[in-house]
Amino acid sequence: MKIQLVTEPHSPLSFEVNPMKQWKCTVCGYINKGDTPPETCPVCGADRSLFILLEEAGDIAPAPAEGDASSGVNENSRWRCSVCGYIHTGSSPPEKCPVCGADRSQFVLLPEDPAESEQGEHSSAEENITDDESPKAGGRDPSSFIPERFRDISLKLTELHGHPIAVHIPNGVLPISVMFVFLSLLFGSEALATAAKVNIIMVALTMPIVIVTGMIDWINTFKGRMTEVFRIKMICAGVVTFLSIILAIWWLVDPDLYAQGLFNNFFFFLLHLVDLAAGAIAGWYGGKLVFRTK
Protein backbone atom coordinates (compact mmCIF):
# COMPACT_ATOMS: atom_id res chain seq x y z
CA MET A 1 0.00 0.00 0.00
CA LYS A 2 1.47 3.40 -0.97
CA ILE A 3 0.52 6.76 0.57
CA GLN A 4 1.45 9.96 -1.23
CA LEU A 5 1.73 13.35 0.46
CA VAL A 6 2.14 16.60 -1.48
CA THR A 7 4.08 19.35 0.35
CA GLU A 8 4.69 21.70 -2.59
CA PRO A 9 3.49 21.79 -6.15
CA HIS A 10 5.38 19.27 -8.22
CA SER A 11 7.14 18.00 -5.05
CA PRO A 12 5.31 14.85 -4.02
CA LEU A 13 6.53 13.05 -0.94
CA SER A 14 5.68 9.38 -0.94
CA PHE A 15 6.39 6.46 1.35
CA GLU A 16 5.21 2.91 1.73
CA VAL A 17 3.38 1.53 4.74
CA ASN A 18 4.24 -2.13 5.26
CA PRO A 19 1.48 -4.51 6.31
CA MET A 20 1.75 -6.18 9.72
CA LYS A 21 4.65 -8.60 9.74
CA GLN A 22 4.27 -12.22 10.82
CA TRP A 23 6.99 -13.99 12.79
CA LYS A 24 7.05 -17.76 13.24
CA CYS A 25 8.66 -19.56 16.17
CA THR A 26 10.85 -22.30 14.68
CA VAL A 27 10.49 -24.39 17.85
CA CYS A 28 6.72 -24.71 18.28
CA GLY A 29 5.25 -22.94 15.22
CA TYR A 30 3.59 -20.06 17.11
CA ILE A 31 2.75 -17.08 14.85
CA ASN A 32 3.28 -13.54 16.19
CA LYS A 33 2.15 -10.38 14.42
CA GLY A 34 4.14 -7.17 14.85
CA ASP A 35 7.08 -5.15 13.58
CA THR A 36 9.50 -7.29 15.61
CA PRO A 37 9.31 -10.77 17.15
CA PRO A 38 8.54 -11.07 20.88
CA GLU A 39 11.38 -11.35 23.39
CA THR A 40 10.30 -14.91 24.15
CA CYS A 41 7.70 -17.19 22.59
CA PRO A 42 4.52 -17.16 24.74
CA VAL A 43 3.91 -20.83 23.89
CA CYS A 44 7.27 -22.58 24.30
CA GLY A 45 9.48 -19.84 25.76
CA ALA A 46 11.96 -19.86 22.86
CA ASP A 47 14.26 -16.82 22.48
CA ARG A 48 13.39 -14.18 19.85
CA SER A 49 16.43 -15.29 17.82
CA LEU A 50 14.51 -18.49 17.00
CA PHE A 51 11.75 -16.54 15.17
CA ILE A 52 11.75 -16.15 11.39
CA LEU A 53 9.98 -13.54 9.27
CA LEU A 54 7.40 -15.42 7.23
CA GLU A 55 7.29 -12.98 4.31
CA GLU A 56 11.02 -13.33 3.78
CA ALA A 57 11.10 -17.06 4.41
CA GLY A 58 8.19 -17.75 2.10
CA ASP A 59 7.16 -20.19 4.78
CA ILE A 60 3.44 -19.72 4.91
CA ALA A 61 0.50 -19.33 2.60
CA PRO A 62 -2.22 -16.80 3.40
CA ALA A 63 -5.04 -18.36 5.40
CA PRO A 64 -8.30 -18.71 3.47
CA ALA A 65 -10.79 -16.03 4.40
CA GLU A 66 -13.94 -17.00 6.21
CA GLY A 67 -16.83 -17.48 3.88
CA ASP A 68 -14.57 -17.39 0.82
CA ALA A 69 -16.26 -19.89 -1.50
CA SER A 70 -13.18 -20.17 -3.71
CA SER A 71 -11.12 -21.40 -0.76
CA GLY A 72 -13.50 -24.26 -0.08
CA VAL A 73 -13.80 -23.18 3.58
CA ASN A 74 -17.26 -23.03 5.10
CA GLU A 75 -18.98 -23.53 8.45
CA ASN A 76 -18.75 -27.32 7.99
CA SER A 77 -15.00 -27.35 7.27
CA ARG A 78 -12.94 -29.65 9.48
CA TRP A 79 -9.65 -28.59 11.05
CA ARG A 80 -7.21 -31.02 12.67
CA CYS A 81 -4.79 -30.04 15.43
CA SER A 82 -1.41 -31.26 14.16
CA VAL A 83 -0.23 -31.76 17.75
CA CYS A 84 -2.92 -33.94 19.35
CA GLY A 85 -5.31 -34.77 16.50
CA TYR A 86 -8.35 -32.93 17.87
CA ILE A 87 -10.92 -32.20 15.13
CA HIS A 88 -12.69 -28.83 15.03
CA THR A 89 -15.64 -28.05 12.74
CA GLY A 90 -16.17 -24.47 11.61
CA SER A 91 -15.21 -21.80 9.11
CA SER A 92 -11.89 -21.23 10.92
CA PRO A 93 -9.77 -23.05 13.50
CA PRO A 94 -10.14 -22.11 17.18
CA GLU A 95 -7.74 -19.63 18.78
CA LYS A 96 -6.40 -22.46 20.96
CA CYS A 97 -6.85 -26.23 20.86
CA PRO A 98 -9.23 -27.19 23.71
CA VAL A 99 -7.37 -30.48 24.18
CA CYS A 100 -3.63 -29.72 24.11
CA GLY A 101 -3.59 -25.91 24.12
CA ALA A 102 -1.78 -25.58 20.77
CA ASP A 103 -2.06 -22.24 18.95
CA ARG A 104 -4.45 -21.97 15.98
CA SER A 105 -1.43 -21.93 13.64
CA GLN A 106 -0.99 -25.64 14.45
CA PHE A 107 -4.37 -26.53 12.82
CA VAL A 108 -4.57 -27.87 9.28
CA LEU A 109 -7.61 -27.92 7.03
CA LEU A 110 -8.77 -31.46 6.29
CA PRO A 111 -9.76 -32.31 2.69
CA GLU A 112 -13.43 -32.69 1.88
CA ASP A 113 -12.85 -36.17 0.45
CA PRO A 114 -13.85 -38.55 3.32
CA ALA A 115 -11.13 -41.06 2.40
CA GLU A 116 -8.38 -38.44 2.40
CA SER A 117 -9.81 -36.83 5.53
CA GLU A 118 -9.74 -40.11 7.45
CA GLN A 119 -6.15 -40.70 6.39
CA GLY A 120 -5.22 -37.21 7.63
CA GLU A 121 -6.89 -37.74 11.00
CA HIS A 122 -4.85 -40.80 11.94
CA SER A 123 -1.09 -41.14 11.93
CA SER A 124 1.19 -43.61 13.62
CA ALA A 125 3.88 -42.79 16.13
CA GLU A 126 6.52 -43.67 13.56
CA GLU A 127 5.02 -41.25 11.01
CA ASN A 128 5.03 -38.49 13.59
CA ILE A 129 8.61 -39.02 14.63
CA THR A 130 9.91 -38.83 11.08
CA ASP A 131 7.69 -35.92 10.02
CA ASP A 132 9.77 -33.26 8.26
CA GLU A 133 7.39 -30.59 9.52
CA SER A 134 8.04 -31.46 13.17
CA PRO A 135 9.31 -28.48 15.18
CA LYS A 136 12.87 -28.25 16.31
CA ALA A 137 13.75 -27.96 20.00
CA GLY A 138 16.69 -25.58 20.15
CA GLY A 139 17.30 -26.26 16.46
CA ARG A 140 17.08 -30.04 16.90
CA ASP A 141 14.45 -32.52 15.85
CA PRO A 142 12.82 -33.73 19.13
CA SER A 143 13.21 -37.33 17.98
CA SER A 144 16.99 -36.86 18.04
CA PHE A 145 16.86 -36.86 21.83
CA ILE A 146 16.12 -40.58 21.65
CA PRO A 147 19.34 -42.45 20.72
CA GLU A 148 19.06 -44.30 17.43
CA ARG A 149 19.60 -47.70 19.05
CA PHE A 150 16.58 -47.11 21.29
CA ARG A 151 14.30 -45.67 18.58
CA ASP A 152 12.55 -48.96 17.79
CA ILE A 153 12.10 -49.68 21.49
CA SER A 154 10.59 -46.23 22.07
CA LEU A 155 8.13 -46.69 19.21
CA LYS A 156 7.15 -50.09 20.55
CA LEU A 157 6.57 -48.59 24.02
CA THR A 158 4.28 -45.99 22.48
CA GLU A 159 2.47 -48.63 20.42
CA LEU A 160 1.92 -50.81 23.52
CA HIS A 161 0.75 -47.83 25.63
CA GLY A 162 3.73 -47.96 27.98
CA HIS A 163 3.03 -44.55 29.52
CA PRO A 164 -0.69 -45.08 30.29
CA ILE A 165 0.20 -48.42 31.92
CA ALA A 166 3.03 -46.93 33.98
CA VAL A 167 1.09 -43.85 35.08
CA HIS A 168 -1.76 -45.95 36.51
CA ILE A 169 0.55 -47.22 39.26
CA PRO A 170 1.16 -43.88 41.04
CA ASN A 171 -2.30 -42.61 40.11
CA GLY A 172 -3.86 -45.59 41.90
CA VAL A 173 -1.41 -45.88 44.78
CA LEU A 174 -1.10 -42.18 45.72
CA PRO A 175 -4.74 -41.68 46.85
CA ILE A 176 -4.49 -44.84 48.96
CA SER A 177 -1.28 -43.57 50.54
CA VAL A 178 -2.90 -40.24 51.45
CA MET A 179 -5.88 -42.04 52.99
CA PHE A 180 -3.60 -44.29 55.05
CA VAL A 181 -1.56 -41.28 56.23
CA PHE A 182 -4.70 -39.49 57.39
CA LEU A 183 -6.04 -42.54 59.25
CA SER A 184 -2.67 -43.42 60.81
CA LEU A 185 -2.22 -39.88 62.15
CA LEU A 186 -5.84 -39.69 63.28
CA PHE A 187 -5.86 -42.99 65.17
CA GLY A 188 -2.13 -43.43 65.87
CA SER A 189 -2.12 -46.77 64.06
CA GLU A 190 1.26 -48.35 63.34
CA ALA A 191 -0.22 -50.78 60.80
CA LEU A 192 -1.80 -47.97 58.76
CA ALA A 193 1.42 -45.96 59.01
CA THR A 194 3.38 -48.89 57.60
CA ALA A 195 0.89 -49.19 54.71
CA ALA A 196 1.16 -45.45 54.02
CA LYS A 197 4.96 -45.60 54.01
CA VAL A 198 5.10 -48.57 51.62
CA ASN A 199 2.66 -46.90 49.24
CA ILE A 200 4.49 -43.56 49.05
CA ILE A 201 7.80 -45.39 48.50
CA MET A 202 6.14 -47.23 45.59
CA VAL A 203 5.04 -43.90 44.10
CA ALA A 204 8.58 -42.49 44.41
CA LEU A 205 10.07 -45.57 42.71
CA THR A 206 7.65 -45.64 39.77
CA MET A 207 7.63 -41.91 38.91
CA PRO A 208 10.95 -42.04 36.97
CA ILE A 209 9.40 -44.73 34.74
CA VAL A 210 6.30 -42.58 34.29
CA ILE A 211 8.41 -39.56 33.32
CA VAL A 212 10.58 -41.47 30.82
CA THR A 213 7.62 -43.17 29.10
CA GLY A 214 5.75 -39.86 29.10
CA MET A 215 8.63 -38.08 27.36
CA ILE A 216 8.78 -40.89 24.80
CA ASP A 217 5.05 -40.51 24.07
CA TRP A 218 5.41 -36.73 23.90
CA ILE A 219 8.11 -37.08 21.24
CA ASN A 220 6.62 -39.97 19.27
CA THR A 221 2.94 -39.05 19.34
CA PHE A 222 2.95 -35.26 19.78
CA LYS A 223 6.19 -34.45 17.92
CA GLY A 224 7.75 -32.92 21.02
CA ARG A 225 5.70 -29.74 20.72
CA MET A 226 5.62 -27.70 23.90
CA THR A 227 2.12 -26.38 24.58
CA GLU A 228 0.49 -25.20 27.78
CA VAL A 229 -0.96 -28.64 28.49
CA PHE A 230 2.37 -30.46 28.16
CA ARG A 231 4.10 -27.82 30.26
CA ILE A 232 1.54 -28.30 33.06
CA LYS A 233 1.85 -32.09 32.89
CA MET A 234 5.65 -31.90 33.13
CA ILE A 235 5.52 -29.53 36.10
CA CYS A 236 3.01 -31.76 37.89
CA ALA A 237 5.14 -34.85 37.22
CA GLY A 238 8.14 -33.07 38.71
CA VAL A 239 6.12 -32.04 41.78
CA VAL A 240 4.81 -35.58 42.36
CA THR A 241 8.29 -37.07 41.98
CA PHE A 242 9.97 -34.54 44.28
CA LEU A 243 7.32 -34.63 47.01
CA SER A 244 7.02 -38.42 46.94
CA ILE A 245 10.78 -38.79 47.45
CA ILE A 246 10.76 -36.24 50.29
CA LEU A 247 7.79 -37.89 52.01
CA ALA A 248 9.28 -41.38 51.63
CA ILE A 249 12.54 -40.21 53.23
CA TRP A 250 10.54 -38.46 55.96
CA TRP A 251 8.79 -41.73 56.80
CA LEU A 252 12.08 -43.63 56.85
CA VAL A 253 13.81 -41.08 59.07
CA ASP A 254 10.90 -40.77 61.51
CA PRO A 255 8.87 -44.04 61.33
CA ASP A 256 7.06 -43.31 64.63
CA LEU A 257 5.63 -39.92 63.63
CA TYR A 258 2.13 -41.45 63.45
CA ALA A 259 2.14 -41.54 67.28
CA GLN A 260 2.35 -37.72 67.41
CA GLY A 261 -1.14 -37.26 65.98
CA LEU A 262 -2.59 -35.30 63.07
CA PHE A 263 -2.24 -31.84 64.63
CA ASN A 264 1.52 -32.17 65.21
CA ASN A 265 2.02 -33.51 61.66
CA PHE A 266 -0.33 -31.22 59.80
CA PHE A 267 2.40 -29.95 57.42
CA PHE A 268 3.41 -33.54 56.69
CA PHE A 269 -0.19 -34.38 55.77
CA LEU A 270 -0.54 -31.15 53.77
CA LEU A 271 2.40 -32.17 51.56
CA HIS A 272 0.57 -35.43 50.84
CA LEU A 273 -2.49 -33.44 49.73
CA VAL A 274 -0.35 -31.25 47.42
CA ASP A 275 1.24 -34.42 46.03
CA LEU A 276 -2.20 -35.88 45.35
CA ALA A 277 -3.47 -32.64 43.75
CA ALA A 278 -0.49 -32.51 41.36
CA GLY A 279 -1.11 -36.12 40.34
CA ALA A 280 -4.81 -35.43 39.79
CA ILE A 281 -4.12 -32.39 37.59
CA ALA A 282 -1.62 -34.32 35.45
CA GLY A 283 -4.11 -37.20 35.15
CA TRP A 284 -6.93 -34.88 34.13
CA TYR A 285 -4.91 -33.30 31.32
CA GLY A 286 -3.67 -36.74 30.30
CA GLY A 287 -7.27 -37.91 29.99
CA LYS A 288 -8.05 -34.98 27.69
CA LEU A 289 -5.18 -35.94 25.40
CA VAL A 290 -6.12 -39.63 25.33
CA PHE A 291 -9.86 -39.22 24.84
CA ARG A 292 -9.68 -35.96 22.82
CA THR A 293 -12.35 -34.36 25.02
CA LYS A 294 -12.94 -30.63 25.42
N, C-alpha and C positions, 0 to 999 in steps of 0.2 A: 504494500500500500504506500503510495507516495503523496505527501502533502506539500503544496507549493505556496509560499508566502511572497508577496510583492512588497518591497520596501520603497523602491523608487521606480519610476517608469523605465522600462526596458532593463530593470535590474532584479530579476526574479531570484528569490532565495528558496531553494528546495532542499528537502531532506527526506529520508526514508524512515518510517516507523516500523521496526521489526515486530512480527507477531510474537506472542508469548512462547518462549523457548521451552522445550521438554527435555528433561534430563533423566536418564535411566540408570538405576543402580545395577551394576554388573554382578552383584552378589545374589540379590533376591528378585530383581526385576521391577522394583517399585518405580513408578513414574512420578517425577516432580516437575511442576510448572513454575517458571520464574526466570529471571535474567541470569541467575547463578544457581548452582546446585546447593542443597542444604549442607550445613556443616557435617551432620551425620544423618544416615538414612533412618527415618522414623520407624521402619519395619524391622531391619536387621542390625542397625547400628553401624553400618559400614561408613568409613571415612569418605569425605566429599571427593577425594582423589579417585575413588572407585566408580564415580558417575561419568557417563558419556553423554554428549549432546546428540540427540536422536537425529536432528536435521543433518548434521555433518556425517554421522555414522551411516545414515540411510538404513537405520535399523528397524524402522517401524512404518507400517502403513497407516494412513488416517483411518480412524474408526468409522464405521458406517453410521450415518446419522439416523436418529430415531424416525421411524415412519418413512424412510427413504425406500420406495418400492424397488428401485434399481439395485439396492444393496441386498435385497432378499431378507432383510430384517423386519420382523413384525412382532406383535405382542405374543405370538406363539413360538418365537424363536427360542432355541435351547442353547444355553451357555454352560460349558463344563469348566470347573476349577481345575487347572492343570496341576495343582498341588495335591488335593485330596480326592478329586473326582466328583465333588458335589455338582448336581445339575440344577441350574436355575432357568426358569421359563419367563420370558419377558422380552421387551423391545431393546433392552440393554442389560449388561451384567450388573449385579449389585455393587455398591461401593466397597463392601468387604464380604468375604465368604463367611456365611453364618456357621460353618463347620470348623474350618481351620484358621480363619482370620486373615487369609491372603487378600492382598489388594486387588481391585477390579482388573488391573492390568494382567493378572495371572489367569483370567478367564479367556477361553477360546470359543468361538461360535461353532456349534456342531452342524454338520451338513443336514439338509432336509431329507436326504435319502436314508430311510430307516436302517438299511444294511450298513452303510458307511457310518451312521450315527452310533450304532451299537458297537462297531469296531473302535470308534473313538472314545467311547465311555469306559472301555475295559482295557487295561494294559497290565502286563505281568511285571513282577519286580525286576526281572532281567532287562525288559525293555526300558524301564525307567532308569536303571543304573547306567545304561549305555546311551541315553538320550543326549544328542548333541546340543539340545536347547537347555539342558540342565544348568542351573546357575553355578557360578564358581565361588567357593568360599575362600576369600583372600587370594583370588586368582587361580584357585585349584578346583578341579572337579571333585565334589564331595565323595564320590566313589573311590577316589584315590587314597582316602584315609583308611580304606580297608586293604591290607596287603594282598597282592595278587594271589598268593598261595591260599588265602582264606576266602577268596571271592565266592567260589562255588559253595563253600560251607555257609557263608552268610546268606546267600540266596536260598539255600535249602532251609535254613532257620526261618527265614521270612515265609517261605512256602508252607512250612509245617507249623506256622503260628507260634514260634518260639517265645516271642515277647508276651502275647496274651496268656500263654500257659505259665510263664515265669511270674508275671505280675499278679496272678491270682493267689500266689502263696502269701506275700505280705498283705495284700488286700483282704484276705480272709483271716489271717492270723492277728493282724494289728488290732482290730476291734475286740477280739477275744482277750488279747493282752491288756488292753485298757480296762475292760470289764473286771478282769482278775485283779488288777492293781487297785481299782476302786474298792472291791469287796475285801481284799486282804487288808487294806488300810482301815476300812470301816470296822471290820470285825477282828482285826489282829490275827488273822489266820496264816499260819506258816505254810500250810498246804497250798492255799491260793496264791501266796507270795511266790512259792516255787514255780507254780504254773505260769504266773505272770512273767517271771524271770526267763524261763525257758522259751516262752513265746516271743519276747522282745529280742532275745538273742537270735532266734530263727529269722526274724525280720531283718536284723542287722547283717546276717550272713547271706541272705538271698538278694538284698538290694543291689549289690554289684552285678549280679547276673541280670537283674531287671534292667539296670542302666545300660549294660552292654547290648543286650538284645533289643532294647528300645532304640539305641543309636543306630543299630543295624537296620531296623525297620524304617527309621527316619530317612536314612540314606537310600535304601533300596526302593521303598514304596513312595516316599514323598520327596525324593530327589535332594534331600538335605536342605530344603528351603526353610529359612528361619522366619516363622510368622509368630504372631502373638500367642497363639495356642501352644505351639511347640516350646516357646520360651517359658510359658507358665508351667508346662509339664516338666521341663528340665529343672526349673527352680524347685518345684515341689518334690521331685525325686531327690534332689540334693538335700532338702530339708529333712525328708524322711530318713535318708541314709545317715546324716549327721546326728540327728536326735536319737535314732535307734541305737547307734553306737554309744553315744553318751549315756543313755538310760541303761543299756546293758552293762556298761562298766560301773555305773552307779550301783546297780543291783549286786554286782560281784564284790565291790569294795565294801558295801554296807548291807549284807544279806538280812540283817535283823531289823531293817528300818520299818517293816510292817508293824512292829510292836509299838512304834511311837505314835500311831494313829494318823488319821487323815489330816487333822488340823496342822500338825507339826511337819507334814510332808505335802502341803498343798502345792508348793512350787513343783515338786517332783511329779505330782499328778497332773498339774497344768501342762507340763512339757509333753506328757502322754497325749493330752487332748489336742495340742498343737500338731503333734506327730500324726494323729488320726485325721485331723482336718486337712493337712497337706496331702495325705494319701487319698482322701475322698475327692479333693479338687482334681488331682491328677487323674483319678479314675473316671471322674465325670467327663473331663475333656477327652480322655481316651475313648469313652463310649461314644461321644459325638463323632470322632474320627472313624470308628469301626462301623457304626450303624448309619453314618451320614445323616444324622438328625439335625434339626435346627436348634 
